[in-house]
Amino acid sequence: MHSLDHLVTLLFWLAVAALAFGTMRRARLWRAGAAAPFNWAQLLTVPRRYLVDVHHVVARDPYIARTHMLVAGGAVAAVALVALNYGLALYWALLNGAIVLAAVVMLGGSYLVWQRRRAPMPRLSAGPWNRLPYTLAAFALGLLALGLLPSALLSGFFAALIMLALLAGTAELVLGIGTGGPMKHAVAGVLHLAFHPRAERFAMRSTALRPLDLAAPVLGVEKPTDFRWNQLLGFDACVQCGKCEAACPAFAAGQPLNPKKFIQDMVLGLSGGSDAQFAGSPYPGIALGGHSGAPEEPILSALLAPETLWSCTTCRACVEECPMQIEHVDAIIDLRRFQTLARGALPGKAPEMLGNLRETATQGGYDNAARYHWAVDLNLRQIRPGESVDVLLLAGEGAFDMRYQRSLRALVKLLQAASVDFAILGALETDTGDTARRLGDEATFQAQAAQLIATLSAVTFGRILTADPHVFHSLKNEYPALGGHYTVLHHTVFLAGLARSGQLKLGATSETRAITYHDPCYLGRYNGETEAPRALLRQIGVRLSEMERSGLRGRCCGGGGGAPLTDIPGTQRIPDIRIADARATGAALVAVACPGCTAMLEGVVGPRPEVIDVAELLAAALEVQP
């Protein structure tokens, strides 16, 4: 034992005190937010959520997975061992040996961090983040010297160097939470995983928006402290890795949205200040330094430009890519709710559409009796109040679109060929209110939902079938909170079941062109269904050429979240980018499974692959039974 041991013990307890003080200081900011459930026992969930859910996302990039495993694993082990050996003043040589091993692992991770930052990708934040490899390496080297150097050298000059290295690394690790430094995420991230605003997402795919209490004094979020306290905590968990930025279709299209900067702006609003020091990519077209915020100040337009808020397609690509499980879309919808309900401040054609919904229960202001005019020659059964049927088909707003009517006719042909007992609501069918909700008009959504729930309550059915993922998602995931509990199936899932059972007889397709499949966000990311459409295409002999971004990581078509209505300009259109993805596969045909995707992708000007619904391909391959 030597005097340096006592200095390390002193440094450890000073670090513990600094960490506690900084955490309490930051917690005061979180606690300024609105109420949310709290239970200390939730801390017990952190190991599994960290090792399973966080690393499930991190593992998508093997380099970062190795880096994180080494640097974080080594640091946690080293700090735990230092707490034991020096915090408790044991000073055992055996524990020093274990500390050396942990420090070697951490040093290897620090090297990988340094390599990553030598030629950083544009999505990575610079500034204070660039010092991380050096401060982390300093901490590891200090521990190595402490454990490996002979006692004779652990004094004087060498002791001072060791203490400086340990001090630099310790300061980075423990002061971040109080000063807002890069390592803030190490503490905030742990707490965020424990007290996550969507705790259910760690057991199931959770994507439904929470109902808004329309009698609440504040409708949505106007200022940072209107967010729930655990949402504010979640913003602080951001590691600024930029994976959300790289996945965002609006950012790629040059629209003024960057989900990483959006989260950092919410952090800025919590703590106060200007965005001039932000060390990452700005919102396209909006220079840094022109916006600032404070906890009790309105977020729009001082901290956030309205165009940023309305650029989001609610595709959840940002949420899917976030290793820290941050809920960007929930925060955006909360802000939209205030702008829509309290200010009536919606851009583009959104106000007109909402007016149509309130007056006619259709987005286009149509007569509901016209919803099924395309089926006048198909002898469809229209269910009446008091009647029952096995499958109730809801066409959604796509029924008013002449192009998508072809897809619906193909679906009906398949159902009839499989002798499915189905019926339609006909003129009784009204809009689900999904788009209104995404635009922040919770009042109109709840009114539309109440109307449709009342209609559905008057008839008896086993299952609801729809070809619209937005209708599917609303009825399956969001209506239960309002009293509507149904078994809801997307047409690709239902048809795949019929094909597996042999009830639907499908032949081989005569289509010889190369085909790729575009995953609708509200079917794939929102509901985890990526296999059924592909299984159907394989069954008719299609050999798919997958786009680089497909499945749960598919790129949005640009049609969600009311984006076609708010119509925020960028340098290019999102559907143009998606069609370019399709072209890159060499495909001449893009298979889709959503009326919105059909409309957006077919709206691309110039030479492009043909866009066709999965149901249309199946209907063409239908074996006619005698």
C-alpha positions in Angstrom: 0.0 0.0 0.0 1.3 3.5 -0.8 0.0 7.1 -0.8 -1.3 6.9 -4.3 -3.8 4.3 -3.2 -5.3 6.8 -0.8 -5.4 9.4 -3.5 -7.3 7.1 -5.8 -9.7 6.3 -2.9 -10.2 10.1 -2.4 -10.7 10.6 -6.2 -13.3 7.8 -6.3 -15.4 9.2 -3.5 -15.1 12.7 -4.9 -16.3 11.3 -8.2 -19.2 9.6 -6.6 -20.2 12.9 -4.9 -19.9 14.8 -8.2 -21.9 12.2 -10.0 -24.7 12.3 -7.4 -24.7 16.1 -7.4 -24.8 16.3 -11.2 -27.6 13.7 -11.4 -29.7 15.6 -8.8 -29.1 18.8 -10.7 -30.2 17.3 -14.0 -33.1 15.5 -12.3 -34.5 18.9 -11.2 -34.9 19.7 -14.8 -36.6 16.4 -15.6 -39.0 16.8 -12.7 -40.2 20.1 -14.1 -42.1 18.0 -16.7 -45.6 16.7 -16.4 -46.5 13.8 -14.2 -45.9 10.2 -15.3 -45.9 6.9 -13.4 -42.8 6.2 -11.3 -41.6 3.1 -9.5 -38.0 2.6 -8.3 -38.4 -1.2 -8.9 -38.2 -0.4 -12.6 -34.5 -0.1 -12.2 -34.4 -3.9 -12.0 -35.4 -4.1 -15.7 -32.3 -2.2 -16.9 -29.9 -5.2 -17.3 -32.3 -7.0 -19.7 -33.3 -3.9 -21.6 -29.7 -2.9 -22.0 -28.3 -6.3 -22.9 -31.2 -7.4 -25.1 -33.1 -4.4 -26.5 -30.3 -1.8 -26.8 -27.9 -4.4 -28.2 -30.4 -5.7 -30.6 -30.2 -2.3 -32.4 -26.5 -1.8 -31.8 -25.6 -5.2 -33.2 -26.9 -4.1 -36.7 -23.5 -2.4 -37.1 -20.9 -5.1 -36.1 -18.1 -2.5 -35.8 -20.1 -0.4 -33.3 -21.3 -3.5 -31.5 -17.7 -4.6 -30.9 -16.7 -1.0 -29.9 -19.6 -0.6 -27.5 -19.0 -4.0 -26.0 -15.3 -3.3 -25.3 -15.5 0.3 -24.2 -18.7 0.2 -22.2 -18.1 -3.3 -20.9 -14.5 -2.5 -19.9 -15.5 0.8 -18.3 -18.3 -0.7 -16.3 -16.1 -3.6 -15.1 -13.2 -1.3 -14.3 -15.4 1.2 -12.3 -17.0 -1.6 -10.4 -13.6 -3.1 -9.5 -12.2 0.3 -8.5 -15.3 0.8 -6.3 -14.6 -2.5 -4.6 -10.8 -2.3 -4.3 -10.3 1.5 -3.7 -13.7 2.7 -2.7 -13.7 0.2 0.2 -9.9 0.7 0.7 -9.1 -3.1 0.3 -6.0 -2.5 -2.0 -5.8 -6.2 -3.0 -3.3 -7.1 -5.6 -5.7 -9.7 -7.0 -8.3 -7.0 -7.6 -5.7 -4.8 -9.2 -5.0 -7.5 -11.7 -8.7 -7.7 -12.5 -8.7 -3.9 -12.9 -5.8 -4.2 -15.4 -7.7 -6.7 -17.5 -10.8 -4.4 -17.6 -8.6 -1.5 -18.5 -7.1 -3.4 -21.4 -10.5 -4.2 -22.7 -11.6 -0.5 -22.3 -8.4 0.7 -24.0 -9.2 -1.6 -27.0 -12.6 -0.1 -27.2 -11.2 3.5 -27.0 -8.9 2.7 -29.9 -11.9 1.6 -32.0 -13.7 4.8 -31.0 -10.6 6.7 -32.2 -10.6 4.9 -35.5 -14.2 5.6 -36.0 -13.6 9.3 -35.4 -10.6 9.7 -37.6 -12.8 9.8 -40.7 -16.3 10.3 -39.1 -19.5 9.8 -41.1 -21.5 13.0 -41.5 -24.2 11.7 -39.1 -21.8 11.7 -36.2 -21.7 14.8 -34.0 -18.3 16.4 -33.5 -17.3 19.0 -31.0 -17.0 17.5 -27.4 -17.7 14.0 -28.8 -14.3 14.1 -30.6 -12.5 14.1 -27.2 -14.1 10.9 -26.0 -11.4 8.5 -27.4 -8.7 10.4 -25.6 -10.4 10.9 -22.2 -11.6 7.3 -22.2 -8.1 6.1 -23.1 -6.6 8.3 -20.4 -8.7 6.6 -17.8 -7.8 3.2 -19.0 -4.1 4.0 -19.2 -4.2 5.5 -15.7 -5.6 2.2 -14.4 -3.1 0.2 -16.3 -0.2 2.2 -14.8 -1.7 1.9 -11.4 -1.9 -1.8 -11.6 1.3 -2.6 -13.6 4.0 -0.2 -12.4 6.2 -1.3 -9.5 5.6 0.4 -6.2 8.8 2.3 -6.4 7.5 4.3 -9.4 4.1 5.0 -7.9 5.2 8.4 -6.5 6.4 11.7 -7.6 6.2 12.4 -11.3 4.6 9.1 -12.3 2.1 9.4 -9.5 1.1 12.8 -10.8 0.8 11.5 -14.4 -1.4 8.6 -13.2 -3.6 11.0 -11.2 -3.9 13.4 -14.1 -5.0 10.5 -16.4 -7.5 9.2 -13.9 -8.7 12.7 -13.3 -9.3 13.4 -17.0 -11.2 10.1 -17.5 -13.1 10.4 -14.3 -14.2 14.0 -15.1 -15.5 12.8 -18.5 -17.4 10.0 -16.9 -19.0 11.7 -13.9 -19.3 15.4 -14.8 -21.2 14.7 -18.1 -24.6 14.4 -16.5 -24.3 17.7 -14.6 -22.6 19.7 -17.4 -24.5 18.2 -20.3 -21.3 16.6 -21.7 -21.2 13.5 -24.0 -21.2 11.0 -21.2 -24.5 12.4 -19.9 -26.1 9.5 -21.8 -24.5 6.9 -19.5 -26.6 8.0 -16.6 -29.6 9.4 -18.4 -29.6 6.3 -20.6 -29.8 3.9 -17.7 -32.6 5.8 -16.1 -34.4 6.2 -19.4 -34.4 2.4 -19.9 -35.9 2.0 -16.5 -38.6 4.7 -16.7 -39.3 4.6 -20.4 -42.5 6.4 -21.4 -43.4 3.3 -23.5 -42.4 0.5 -21.0 -44.6 -1.9 -23.0 -42.3 -1.7 -26.0 -39.8 -4.0 -24.2 -42.3 -6.8 -24.3 -44.1 -6.2 -27.6 -44.1 -3.9 -30.6 -45.7 -0.7 -29.2 -46.5 2.0 -31.8 -50.0 3.2 -30.9 -50.4 6.9 -29.9 -51.9 7.5 -26.4 -55.3 9.2 -26.3 -55.2 12.8 -25.3 -57.5 14.0 -22.5 -59.4 16.7 -24.4 -60.4 18.2 -21.0 -56.8 18.8 -20.0 -55.7 22.4 -19.4 -52.9 22.1 -22.0 -53.8 20.2 -25.2 -50.5 18.7 -26.3 -47.1 20.3 -25.7 -46.4 24.0 -26.0 -43.2 24.4 -24.0 -40.6 21.9 -22.8 -42.1 21.4 -19.4 -45.4 20.3 -20.9 -43.6 17.0 -21.9 -43.9 14.2 -19.3 -40.9 14.1 -17.1 -39.8 10.7 -18.5 -39.9 12.1 -22.0 -37.5 14.8 -20.9 -35.3 12.1 -19.4 -35.5 10.2 -22.7 -34.2 13.2 -24.7 -31.2 13.4 -22.4 -30.4 9.7 -23.2 -29.5 10.6 -26.8 -25.9 9.6 -27.8 -26.0 11.7 -31.0 -25.0 8.7 -33.1 -27.1 10.0 -36.0 -28.7 6.7 -36.9 -32.1 8.4 -36.9 -30.7 11.1 -39.1 -29.5 8.6 -41.7 -32.8 6.8 -41.7 -35.1 9.9 -41.9 -36.8 10.2 -45.3 -37.5 13.9 -44.8 -33.8 14.6 -44.0 -32.8 12.7 -47.1 -35.2 14.7 -49.2 -33.7 18.0 -48.0 -36.8 18.9 -45.9 -36.0 21.0 -42.7 -36.1 18.0 -40.4 -33.2 16.1 -38.7 -34.5 13.8 -35.9 -31.2 13.9 -34.1 -31.2 17.7 -34.0 -34.9 17.7 -33.1 -34.1 15.6 -29.9 -31.1 17.9 -29.1 -33.4 20.9 -29.5 -35.7 19.4 -27.0 -32.7 19.0 -24.7 -31.8 22.6 -25.3 -35.3 23.7 -24.5 -35.0 21.8 -21.2 -31.7 23.4 -20.2 -32.0 26.7 -22.0 -29.7 28.3 -24.6 -29.0 28.7 -28.3 -28.4 26.0 -30.9 -25.2 27.7 -32.1 -23.0 25.1 -30.4 -24.7 22.1 -31.9 -22.0 20.0 -33.5 -24.0 17.9 -35.9 -25.9 18.4 -39.2 -28.4 21.3 -39.1 -31.9 21.1 -40.4 -31.6 21.3 -44.2 -32.0 24.9 -45.2 -31.9 26.3 -41.7 -28.6 27.7 -40.3 -27.4 27.0 -36.8 -27.5 29.8 -34.2 -30.9 31.3 -35.1 -32.9 29.4 -32.5 -33.0 29.2 -28.7 -35.2 27.9 -26.0 -36.0 27.8 -22.3 -38.0 25.4 -20.1 -41.0 27.7 -19.8 -40.9 29.3 -23.3 -42.9 28.1 -26.3 -41.0 25.7 -28.5 -42.4 27.0 -31.8 -41.1 29.2 -33.3 -38.2 30.3 -31.0 -36.6 26.9 -30.7 -38.2 25.0 -33.6 -39.4 26.2 -37.0 -42.9 25.1 -37.8 -41.7 23.6 -41.1 -39.6 21.2 -39.1 -42.6 19.9 -37.2 -44.7 19.3 -40.3 -42.0 17.6 -42.3 -42.3 14.3 -40.4 -44.1 11.4 -42.1 -44.4 9.6 -38.8 -42.8 6.6 -40.4 -40.9 5.7 -37.2 -37.7 4.9 -39.1 -35.9 7.1 -36.5 -37.4 5.2 -33.6 -36.5 1.8 -35.2 -32.9 2.8 -35.6 -32.4 4.5 -32.2 -30.2 2.4 -29.9 -31.4 4.3 -26.9 -35.1 3.6 -27.7 -36.0 7.3 -27.8 -39.6 8.0 -29.0 -39.1 10.9 -31.6 -42.6 10.5 -33.2 -44.5 10.7 -29.9 -42.8 14.0 -29.2 -43.6 15.4 -32.6 -47.2 14.4 -32.3 -47.4 16.0 -28.9 -46.2 19.3 -30.4 -48.6 19.0 -33.3 -51.5 18.5 -31.0 -50.9 21.9 -29.4 -50.4 23.6 -32.7 -53.6 22.1 -34.1 -55.9 22.1 -31.2 -54.8 25.3 -29.4 -53.6 27.4 -32.3 -55.3 26.0 -35.4 -51.9 26.4 -37.1 -51.7 23.8 -39.8 -50.0 24.3 -43.2 -51.1 23.4 -46.7 -54.3 21.5 -47.4 -54.4 20.0 -43.9 -57.2 22.4 -42.6 -59.3 21.6 -45.6 -59.0 17.9 -45.1 -59.9 18.1 -41.4 -62.9 20.2 -42.3 -64.0 17.5 -44.8 -63.6 14.9 -42.1 -65.8 16.8 -39.7 -68.5 17.5 -42.3 -68.6 14.3 -44.3 -66.5 11.7 -42.4 -64.3 11.4 -45.5 -61.0 13.1 -46.2 -61.9 14.3 -49.7 -65.4 15.6 -48.8 -67.1 12.8 -50.7 -70.5 11.2 -50.4 -70.0 8.1 -48.3 -72.5 6.3 -50.6 -69.9 6.6 -53.4 -67.2 4.7 -51.5 -68.2 1.4 -53.1 -69.3 2.5 -56.6 -66.3 0.6 -58.0 -68.0 -2.6 -56.8 -71.4 -2.1 -58.3 -71.0 -5.1 -60.6 -69.4 -7.4 -58.1 -72.5 -8.4 -56.1 -71.0 -7.5 -52.8 -73.1 -8.1 -49.7 -73.7 -5.0 -47.7 -74.2 -5.9 -44.0 -77.2 -4.3 -42.2 -77.6 -3.5 -38.5 -78.4 -6.7 -36.6 -76.8 -9.0 -39.3 -73.7 -11.1 -38.9 -70.8 -12.1 -41.1 -67.4 -13.8 -40.6 -65.3 -11.2 -42.4 -66.1 -7.5 -42.6 -64.2 -5.7 -45.4 -63.3 -2.1 -44.8 -61.9 -0.4 -47.9 -60.8 2.9 -46.3 -60.1 6.1 -48.1 -58.4 4.3 -51.0 -61.8 3.3 -52.2 -62.3 6.8 -53.6 -59.2 6.6 -55.7 -59.7 5.3 -59.2 -56.3 3.7 -59.4 -56.6 1.8 -56.1 -60.0 0.6 -57.0 -58.3 -1.9 -59.3 -56.5 -3.3 -56.3 -59.7 -3.6 -54.3 -61.4 -5.3 -57.2 -58.5 -7.8 -57.3 -58.9 -8.4 -53.5 -62.7 -9.0 -53.9 -61.9 -11.5 -56.7 -59.6 -13.4 -54.4 -62.1 -13.5 -51.6 -64.8 -14.7 -53.8 -62.6 -17.4 -55.3 -61.8 -18.6 -51.8 -65.5 -18.7 -50.9 -64.9 -16.3 -48.0 -68.0 -15.3 -46.0 -67.6 -11.5 -46.2 -69.5 -8.3 -46.4 -69.0 -4.5 -46.6 -70.4 -1.6 -44.6 -71.1 0.3 -47.8 -72.4 3.8 -47.1 -72.1 3.2 -43.4 -68.3 3.0 -43.6 -66.6 6.2 -42.4 -63.0 7.3 -42.0 -61.0 6.0 -39.0 -59.5 9.4 -38.3 -55.9 8.1 -38.6 -54.6 11.1 -40.6 -56.4 13.6 -38.3 -54.6 12.0 -35.3 -51.2 12.2 -37.0 -51.8 15.9 -37.8 -52.5 16.5 -34.1 -56.3 16.8 -34.4 -57.1 14.4 -31.5 -60.6 15.9 -31.2 -61.5 15.0 -34.8 -59.9 11.6 -34.4 -61.8 10.7 -31.3 -65.1 11.9 -32.9 -64.4 9.8 -36.0 -63.5 6.8 -33.9 -66.6 7.1 -31.8 -68.7 7.2 -35.0 -67.1 4.2 -36.5 -67.2 2.2 -33.2 -70.9 2.9 -33.0 -71.4 1.6 -36.5 -69.4 -1.5 -35.9 -71.3 -2.2 -32.7 -74.5 -2.4 -34.6 -73.4 -5.4 -36.7 -71.9 -8.8 -35.8 -68.7 -10.0 -37.4 -65.7 -12.3 -36.6 -62.9 -10.3 -38.1 -62.2 -7.1 -39.9 -60.2 -7.2 -43.2 -58.6 -4.2 -44.8 -56.0 -3.5 -47.5 -55.0 -0.2 -45.9 -52.2 -0.5 -43.2 -53.3 2.8 -41.7 -56.9 1.5 -41.2 -55.4 -1.7 -40.0 -53.2 0.0 -37.4 -55.9 2.3 -36.1 -58.5 -0.4 -35.6 -56.0 -2.9 -34.2 -53.8 -0.8 -32.0 -55.5 2.6 -31.3 -59.2 1.9 -31.1 -58.9 -0.4 -28.1 -58.1 2.6 -25.8 -61.4 4.1 -27.0 -63.5 1.0 -26.5 -63.1 -0.6 -29.9 -61.8 -4.2 -29.6 -61.5 -6.1 -32.8 -59.6 -8.8 -34.6 -58.1 -7.0 -37.5 -56.2 -8.5 -40.4 -54.3 -6.9 -43.3 -55.2 -8.4 -46.6 -51.7 -9.8 -47.2 -51.9 -11.7 -43.9 -55.4 -13.0 -44.5 -54.6 -14.1 -48.1 -51.4 -15.8 -46.9 -53.5 -17.8 -44.4 -56.0 -18.7 -47.1 -53.2 -19.8 -49.4 -51.5 -21.9 -46.7 -54.8 -23.7 -45.9 -55.5 -24.4 -49.6 -58.7 -22.4 -49.5 -57.2 -20.0 -52.0 -55.8 -21.8 -55.0 -53.0 -19.8 -56.6 -51.1 -20.7 -59.8 -47.8 -19.5 -61.1 -47.5 -15.9 -62.2 -47.0 -15.2 -65.8 -45.1 -12.1 -64.9 -41.5 -12.4 -66.1 -40.2 -9.0 -65.1 -37.9 -8.4 -62.1 -40.0 -7.5 -59.0 -39.1 -5.8 -55.8 -41.4 -5.3 -52.8 -41.9 -2.0 -50.9 -42.8 -2.4 -47.2 -45.5 0.1 -46.0 -44.3 1.7 -42.8 -47.6 1.1 -41.0 -47.5 -2.6 -41.8 -43.8 -3.2 -41.4 -42.4 -0.9 -38.7 -45.6 -0.2 -37.0 -46.9 -3.8 -36.9 -43.9 -6.0 -37.6 -45.5 -7.7 -40.6 -42.9 -8.1 -43.4 -43.2 -11.8 -44.2 -46.8 -12.4 -45.3 -46.6 -10.3 -48.5 -43.3 -12.0 -49.4 -44.7 -15.4 -48.7 -47.6 -14.7 -51.1 -45.2 -13.5 -53.8 -43.0 -16.5 -53.4 -46.0 -18.8 -53.7 -46.9 -17.6 -57.2 -43.2 -18.0 -58.2 -42.0 -14.4 -57.9 -38.2 -14.1 -57.2 -37.8 -10.9 -55.3 -35.0 -8.4 -55.7 -34.9 -6.8 -52.3 -34.1 -3.1 -51.9 -31.2 -2.3 -49.6 -33.7 -0.7 -47.2 -36.4 -3.2 -46.7 -38.4 -5.0 -44.0 -38.4 -3.2 -40.7 -35.8 -0.8 -42.1 -37.7 0.0 -45.3 -37.7 3.6 -46.6 -41.0 5.5 -46.3 -42.9 6.4 -49.5 -43.6 9.9 -48.1 -47.3 9.4 -47.7 -47.7 9.1 -43.9 -48.4 11.6 -41.1 -50.4 13.9 -43.4 -47.2 14.8 -45.2 -48.9 15.0 -48.6 -51.2 17.6 -47.1 -48.7 19.8 -45.3 -46.4 19.5 -48.3 -43.2 21.0 -46.9 -40.8 21.5 -49.8 -37.3 20.0 -49.9 -34.6 19.5 -52.5 -36.3 16.3 -53.8 -39.4 14.2 -53.1 -39.4 11.2 -50.8 -41.2 9.0 -53.3 -38.6 9.8 -55.9 -35.9 8.6 -53.5 -37.9 5.4 -52.9 -38.3 4.7 -56.7 -34.6 5.3 -57.0 -34.1 2.5 -54.4 -36.3 0.3 -56.5 -34.4 1.1 -59.7 -31.2 0.2 -58.0 -32.4 -3.4 -57.8 -33.0 -3.6 -61.5 -36.7 -4.3 -60.9 -39.2 -3.3 -63.5 -42.1 -3.7 -61.1 -42.7 -2.6 -57.5 -45.2 -4.7 -55.5 -47.0 -2.7 -52.8 -49.6 -3.4 -50.1 -51.0 0.0 -49.2 -53.2 2.6 -51.1 -51.0 5.4 -49.8 -47.8 3.8 -51.1 -49.5 3.1 -54.5 -50.5 6.8 -54.8 -47.1 8.2 -53.8 -45.0 5.8 -55.9 -47.2 6.1 -58.9 -46.9 9.9 -58.6 -43.2 9.8 -59.5 -42.7 11.6 -62.8 -40.7 10.1 -65.6 -39.6 6.5 -66.4 -40.0 4.3 -63.4 -41.0 0.7 -62.5 -44.6 -0.2 -62.6 -46.4 -0.1 -59.2 -48.9 -2.9 -58.5 -50.6 -4.2 -55.4 -49.8 -7.7 -54.2 -53.5 -8.6 -54.6 -53.4 -7.6 -58.2 -50.5 -10.0 -58.8 -52.3 -12.8 -57.0 -55.5 -12.2 -58.9 -53.6 -12.6 -62.1 -52.2 -15.9 -60.9 -55.5 -17.2 -59.7 -56.4 -20.7 -60.7 -60.0 -20.7 -61.9 -61.8 -23.6 -60.3 -64.4 -25.6 -62.2 
